[in-house]
Amino acid sequence: MDTLPLVLLVVLLLLGLLAIRMPVAFALALSGAVGLVLLRDFDFTTNMLGSVPFTETSTFSLTIIPMFILMGMFAVKARIAEQVYAVAAHAFRRLPGGLGISTVMACAGFAAVSGSSIGTAATMSKLSVGEMRKHGYPVPLATATVAVAGTLGVLIPPSVILVIYAIMTGESVAAVLAAGIIPGILSAIAYAAYIPIAMRRHGRRVTLPDGGTLDEALSVASGGSPSTRKVGGRTITQTRAVAVAEPRVRLRDLPLRGVVRVGILFFIVLGGMYSGIFTPTESAAIGALAAGVFLVIEMWRDGWTAMRDALTSALKETAGTTSMVFSIIVGSAVLSMFFIQAKVPQMLTDGVLELGMNKYLTMGILLLTLIPLGMALESISILVITVPLLYPVATSLGFDGVWLAILIVKLIEIGMVTPPVGINCFVVSGTSGVKVDQIFRGVLPFVLIDIAMTTLFFAVPALSLWLPSLIAV
């Protein structure tokens, strides 16, 4: 069978298996195995299927993945997210859209220790969506803020996706993680800058069905003075808004320990790694140990049973997430083996070079294909399917592999909030009780911001490469 029709057949098979909701790992492995049988023979395929799971997962560098996942789970159970959110909400309380800005900043801070977009979105939606709605934020804006800011978990280190990319491509883990810092901070600033603009456009004076406003309705509950007015022939009794003094919060009353713990974990992981004291794997393990200590300290007052349950839950969730990640790695390795045997990377590289287009235009077109993929697949699946194809093309065109990592992750972020999958939107919907279509409506402006930021990082590689150039990796 000719190579090109066979490759198309395997790709269609993969898409069909995903469409019938077969688990991603099995869909990758089955489609790759069918391709190998048709390309080579049954004995070759069974030999590959027997050796690939071991060879792909026996690499010591993969140990960093469960350690980062465990650190994030311990951080969730230690209530670090709610502590950081409380401090951020107090710090930004006087700014227009301050609660939304504090949500973005808290997501960025929690992402710095959790390394998980879904975990960040799920945790922060429980804490912040209800508060923003109580303070007059439109439902689409409140929920979309959490869904989009949660994507910082795959960009700000320690990011499991960036680690997987580094292991797949052979790039330095430390360099790839460092490259995510400045783009992550700039993305958070861009999201935060949009929120006051959106709040001014929507306004706090939201019209209610009886012709009143949200401010007036809230003032009724806060004991304002009553008044009456005529609306459509009806007499409406309302209460005028009165100034209600907010209780004064002293600095020592804030849970600053959460911010301190985030700083300690960030320092242990990145400081230890870039100072040369720890290897990346060692820094992840020590970070997980430190997060476990914080969990014990936080849960100590709740008693032994609560502490034991929190530790057990964190370990179980880490095992489940790690198994999912490793199964996808094994499945993608089978599919990648088929691509290599069919010489797909070489064909793609040669085909791109033969087009004779500007290399930036060529790379931009290839990267844009990640957006529709993100609408149908989850982030790790996109990564393991596309990196073996895009990385050889990018390096042959002279692009830096670390720079490519940031662009791929930013485009994956867009897919995580884009319909029809938009997994972060479904996570926020499930935890907040808001219909997912409302969240998708609020996400659109943030998607445009993400596209603008990705274009900036594409045009100015130094934003991604400056920090890695300063460290010894």
C-alpha positions in Angstrom: 0.0 0.0 0.0 1.4 3.4 -0.9 2.6 5.5 2.1 0.5 8.7 1.6 -2.9 6.9 1.4 -1.9 4.7 4.3 -1.1 7.8 6.4 -4.4 9.4 5.6 -6.2 6.1 6.4 -4.5 6.0 9.9 -5.3 9.6 10.6 -9.0 9.0 9.6 -9.0 5.9 11.8 -7.7 8.0 14.7 -10.3 10.7 14.3 -13.0 8.0 14.0 -11.9 6.3 17.2 -11.8 9.7 19.0 -15.3 10.5 17.6 -16.8 7.4 19.2 -15.1 8.5 22.5 -12.6 5.7 22.8 -10.0 6.7 25.4 -7.3 8.8 23.8 -4.4 6.4 24.8 -6.1 3.4 23.2 -7.1 5.4 20.1 -3.5 6.5 19.5 -2.1 3.0 20.1 -4.7 1.2 18.0 -4.4 3.5 15.0 -0.6 3.3 15.2 -0.7 -0.5 15.4 -3.0 -0.8 12.4 -0.7 1.5 10.4 2.3 -0.6 11.3 0.6 -3.9 10.4 -0.3 -2.5 7.0 3.1 -0.8 6.4 5.3 -3.6 7.6 3.9 -6.9 8.9 2.3 -8.5 12.0 5.5 -9.8 13.6 7.2 -6.4 13.4 4.1 -4.7 15.0 3.9 -7.2 17.9 7.6 -6.7 18.6 7.1 -3.0 18.7 4.0 -3.3 20.9 6.0 -5.5 23.3 9.0 -3.1 23.6 7.5 0.4 23.2 5.7 0.6 26.6 8.9 -0.3 28.5 11.3 1.8 26.4 9.1 4.9 26.5 8.4 4.9 30.2 11.6 3.6 31.7 13.4 6.9 31.1 14.5 8.4 34.5 13.6 11.9 33.3 9.9 11.0 33.3 10.0 10.8 37.1 9.6 14.6 37.1 6.0 14.2 35.9 4.5 12.4 38.9 6.5 14.6 41.2 5.1 17.8 39.8 1.6 16.3 39.8 2.0 15.3 43.4 3.2 18.7 44.4 0.1 20.3 42.7 -2.2 17.9 44.5 -0.6 18.6 47.9 -0.9 22.3 47.2 -4.7 21.9 46.4 -5.3 20.0 49.6 -3.3 22.5 51.6 -5.8 25.2 50.6 -3.0 27.3 49.1 -5.4 28.5 46.3 -8.0 30.0 48.7 -5.3 31.6 50.8 -3.7 33.3 47.7 -7.1 34.3 46.5 -8.0 36.0 49.8 -4.8 38.0 49.8 -5.1 39.0 46.1 -8.7 40.0 46.6 -7.7 42.3 49.4 -4.7 43.7 47.5 -6.8 44.6 44.4 -10.1 45.5 46.1 -9.9 49.3 45.3 -9.1 48.8 41.5 -11.9 48.9 38.9 -12.6 45.2 38.3 -10.4 44.4 41.3 -12.1 41.1 42.1 -11.6 39.9 38.6 -8.0 41.0 38.6 -7.4 39.2 41.9 -8.8 36.1 40.3 -6.3 36.2 37.5 -3.4 36.9 39.8 -4.5 34.1 42.2 -4.8 31.7 39.2 -1.2 32.8 38.1 0.1 32.2 41.6 -1.6 28.9 42.1 -0.5 27.8 38.6 3.0 28.4 39.7 2.8 25.5 42.1 0.0 23.3 40.7 1.3 23.0 37.1 -2.3 22.0 36.0 -4.7 24.1 34.0 -7.7 21.9 34.9 -6.8 21.8 38.5 -6.4 25.6 38.6 -9.7 26.2 36.9 -11.6 23.8 39.1 -10.2 25.1 42.3 -10.5 28.8 41.5 -14.0 28.5 40.1 -15.2 27.2 43.5 -13.6 30.2 45.2 -14.2 33.1 42.9 -17.2 32.8 40.6 -19.8 33.1 43.4 -18.0 36.1 44.8 -17.8 37.9 41.4 -21.4 37.3 40.7 -22.4 38.7 44.2 -20.4 41.8 43.3 -22.3 42.4 40.0 -20.0 40.8 37.5 -21.8 39.5 34.4 -22.0 35.7 34.6 -20.1 35.2 31.2 -17.3 37.5 32.4 -17.0 35.9 35.8 -16.8 32.4 34.6 -14.7 33.1 31.5 -12.1 34.9 33.7 -11.6 31.7 35.7 -11.6 29.4 32.6 -9.0 31.5 30.7 -6.8 32.4 33.7 -6.8 28.7 34.5 -4.9 28.0 31.3 -1.9 29.7 32.9 -1.3 26.4 34.6 0.1 24.9 31.4 2.4 27.9 30.8 3.8 29.1 34.1 6.3 26.6 35.5 6.2 24.0 36.8 4.1 22.9 33.8 3.6 19.2 33.2 3.0 19.9 29.5 6.2 21.8 29.1 8.1 19.0 30.8 6.5 16.4 28.4 7.5 18.6 25.5 11.1 18.8 26.7 11.3 15.0 27.2 9.8 14.3 23.8 12.1 16.7 21.9 15.3 16.3 24.0 15.3 20.0 24.9 16.5 21.1 28.3 13.7 20.8 30.9 15.2 23.8 32.8 15.3 26.0 29.6 11.8 25.1 28.5 10.4 25.9 32.0 12.3 29.2 32.2 10.9 30.1 28.8 7.4 30.0 30.1 7.9 32.6 32.9 7.8 35.9 30.9 5.0 34.8 28.5 3.0 33.5 31.5 3.3 36.8 33.3 2.5 38.9 30.2 -0.5 36.8 29.5 -1.8 37.2 33.1 -1.3 41.0 32.8 -3.2 41.1 29.5 -6.1 39.2 31.0 -6.2 41.5 34.0 -6.0 44.6 31.9 -9.1 43.6 29.9 -11.3 43.0 33.0 -11.7 46.8 34.0 -12.5 47.5 30.4 -15.2 44.8 30.3 -16.7 46.0 33.6 -16.9 49.6 32.4 -18.6 48.4 29.3 -21.1 46.2 31.1 -21.4 48.5 34.1 -22.6 47.7 37.5 -26.1 49.1 36.8 -27.6 46.0 35.3 -31.3 46.5 34.4 -33.6 44.1 36.2 -37.0 42.9 34.9 -38.9 45.6 37.0 -36.8 48.4 35.6 -34.6 48.7 38.7 -30.9 48.2 38.8 -28.6 45.7 40.5 -27.1 48.4 42.7 -30.7 49.3 43.9 -31.5 45.6 44.5 -28.4 45.1 46.5 -29.1 48.2 48.6 -32.5 46.7 49.6 -30.6 43.8 51.2 -28.2 46.2 52.9 -30.8 48.4 54.6 -31.1 51.4 52.4 -34.0 54.0 52.7 -37.2 53.1 50.8 -38.5 55.1 47.9 -41.3 54.7 45.3 -41.5 55.4 41.6 -43.9 54.6 38.7 -42.8 52.1 36.1 -45.4 51.1 33.4 -48.3 52.1 35.5 -47.0 50.2 38.5 -45.7 51.6 41.8 -42.4 50.2 42.6 -41.0 50.4 46.1 -37.2 50.5 46.2 -34.5 51.4 48.6 -31.9 54.0 47.9 -28.3 52.8 48.1 -26.5 53.7 51.3 -22.8 53.6 51.9 -22.0 50.5 53.9 -18.6 50.6 55.5 -16.6 47.5 54.7 -15.1 45.8 57.7 -11.5 46.8 58.1 -9.1 43.9 57.4 -5.8 44.1 59.1 -2.7 42.7 57.3 -2.2 40.2 60.1 -5.7 38.9 59.6 -4.9 37.8 56.0 -3.8 34.3 55.2 -0.3 35.4 54.1 1.0 31.9 54.7 -0.4 30.9 51.4 1.6 33.5 49.5 4.7 32.6 51.5 4.2 28.9 50.7 3.8 29.6 47.0 7.0 31.6 47.1 8.9 28.8 48.9 7.7 26.2 46.4 8.6 28.4 43.5 12.0 29.1 45.0 12.7 25.4 45.7 11.7 24.2 42.2 13.1 27.0 40.0 15.8 28.3 42.4 17.2 24.9 43.1 17.1 23.9 39.4 18.7 27.0 38.0 21.3 27.4 40.7 22.6 23.9 40.0 21.9 22.7 43.5 19.2 20.2 42.3 18.6 18.5 39.0 15.1 19.1 37.5 13.9 15.8 38.8 15.4 16.4 42.3 13.8 19.8 42.5 10.4 18.4 41.6 10.8 15.7 44.3 11.9 18.2 47.0 9.1 20.6 45.9 6.5 17.7 46.4 8.0 16.9 49.8 7.7 20.6 50.8 4.1 20.8 49.6 3.4 17.6 51.6 4.8 19.3 54.7 2.6 22.3 54.1 -0.4 20.0 53.8 0.4 18.4 57.1 0.9 21.8 58.8 -2.4 23.1 57.4 -4.5 20.0 58.3 -2.9 19.4 61.7 -5.6 21.5 63.5 -8.4 19.5 61.8 -7.2 16.3 63.4 -5.5 13.1 62.3 -8.4 11.7 60.4 -8.8 14.8 58.2 -5.1 15.0 57.6 -4.9 11.3 56.6 -7.9 11.6 54.3 -6.3 14.7 52.6 -3.0 12.9 52.1 -4.8 9.7 50.8 -6.9 11.7 48.4 -3.9 13.6 47.0 -2.0 10.3 46.5 -4.9 8.7 44.8 -5.5 11.6 42.4 -1.8 11.8 41.6 -1.8 8.1 40.8 -4.8 8.5 38.5 -3.5 11.5 36.7 0.0 10.0 36.3 -1.5 6.8 34.9 -3.5 8.8 32.4 -0.4 10.8 31.3 1.8 7.8 30.9 -0.8 5.8 29.0 -1.1 8.7 26.5 2.7 8.7 26.2 2.7 5.0 25.4 -0.1 5.3 22.9 1.5 8.3 21.2 4.8 6.4 21.0 3.1 3.7 19.0 1.6 6.2 16.6 4.9 8.1 16.4 6.6 4.8 15.5 4.2 4.4 12.6 4.9 8.0 11.5 8.7 7.4 11.7 8.5 4.1 9.8 6.3 5.8 7.1 8.9 8.7 7.1 6.1 11.2 7.6 8.4 13.8 9.4 10.8 13.7 6.5 8.0 14.0 3.9 6.5 16.9 5.8 9.8 18.7 6.1 10.7 18.1 2.4 7.2 19.2 1.3 7.4 22.4 3.3 10.9 23.3 2.1 9.8 22.7 -1.5 7.1 25.2 -1.2 9.7 27.9 -1.1 7.6 30.2 1.1 9.0 32.5 3.8 9.9 30.4 6.8 7.9 32.5 9.2 4.8 32.3 7.0 5.3 28.5 6.7 5.7 28.1 10.5 2.8 30.3 11.2 0.5 28.2 8.9 1.6 25.0 10.6 1.1 26.4 14.1 -2.4 27.6 13.2 -3.5 24.0 12.6 -3.3 23.5 16.4 -6.3 25.7 17.0 -8.9 23.5 15.3 -7.2 20.5 16.9 -7.7 22.1 20.2 -11.4 22.4 19.5 -11.6 18.6 19.4 -8.8 17.1 21.5 -7.4 17.7 25.0 -4.0 19.3 25.5 -1.7 16.3 26.1 -3.2 14.5 23.1 -2.5 17.5 20.9 1.1 17.7 22.2 2.0 14.1 21.6 0.4 13.9 18.2 1.8 17.2 16.7 5.2 17.6 18.3 6.9 14.7 16.4 5.7 16.3 13.2 6.2 20.0 13.9 9.5 19.9 15.8 11.6 18.5 12.9 10.1 21.0 10.5 10.8 23.9 12.9 14.4 23.0 13.6 15.1 22.4 9.9 13.8 25.9 9.2 16.2 27.2 11.8 13.7 27.9 14.6 14.6 27.4 18.2 12.9 24.4 19.9 12.4 26.2 23.2 10.6 29.1 21.3 8.4 26.5 19.6 7.4 25.1 23.0 5.9 28.3 24.1 4.0 28.9 20.9 2.6 25.3 21.0 1.5 25.7 24.6 -0.1 29.1 23.9 -2.1 27.6 21.1 -3.1 24.7 23.3 -4.3 27.2 25.8 -6.6 28.7 23.2 -8.0 25.2 22.4 -8.7 24.6 26.1 -11.3 27.3 26.2 -12.6 27.1 22.6 -15.8 25.2 21.7 -16.9 22.4 21.2 -14.5 20.8 23.7 -13.0 23.7 25.6 -12.3 21.5 28.6 -11.7 24.4 31.0 -15.1 25.8 30.3 -16.8 22.5 31.1 -14.7 22.2 34.3 -15.9 25.7 35.4 -19.4 24.9 34.4 -19.4 21.8 36.5 -18.0 23.5 39.6 -20.0 26.7 39.3 -23.4 25.4 38.0 -23.4 27.9 35.1 -24.4 26.7 31.6 -21.4 26.2 29.4 -22.9 28.3 26.5 -22.7 31.4 28.8 -19.1 30.6 29.5 -18.2 30.3 25.9 -19.8 33.7 25.2 -17.6 35.3 27.8 -14.5 33.5 26.5 -14.4 35.1 23.0 -12.6 38.4 24.0 -10.0 36.4 26.0 -9.4 34.2 23.0 -8.7 37.3 20.9 -6.3 38.5 23.6 -4.6 35.1 23.5 -4.2 35.2 19.7 -2.7 38.7 20.0 -0.2 37.5 22.7 0.7 34.4 20.6 1.4 36.7 17.7 3.6 38.8 19.9 5.6 35.8 21.1 5.9 34.6 17.5 7.2 38.0 16.3 9.5 38.6 19.3 11.3 35.3 20.2 13.4 37.1 22.8 10.4 37.2 25.1 10.6 33.5 25.4 14.4 33.0 25.0 15.8 35.7 27.1 15.5 34.0 30.5 16.8 30.6 29.2 19.8 32.4 27.8 20.7 33.6 31.3 20.8 30.2 33.0 23.2 27.3 32.7 21.2 24.4 31.4 
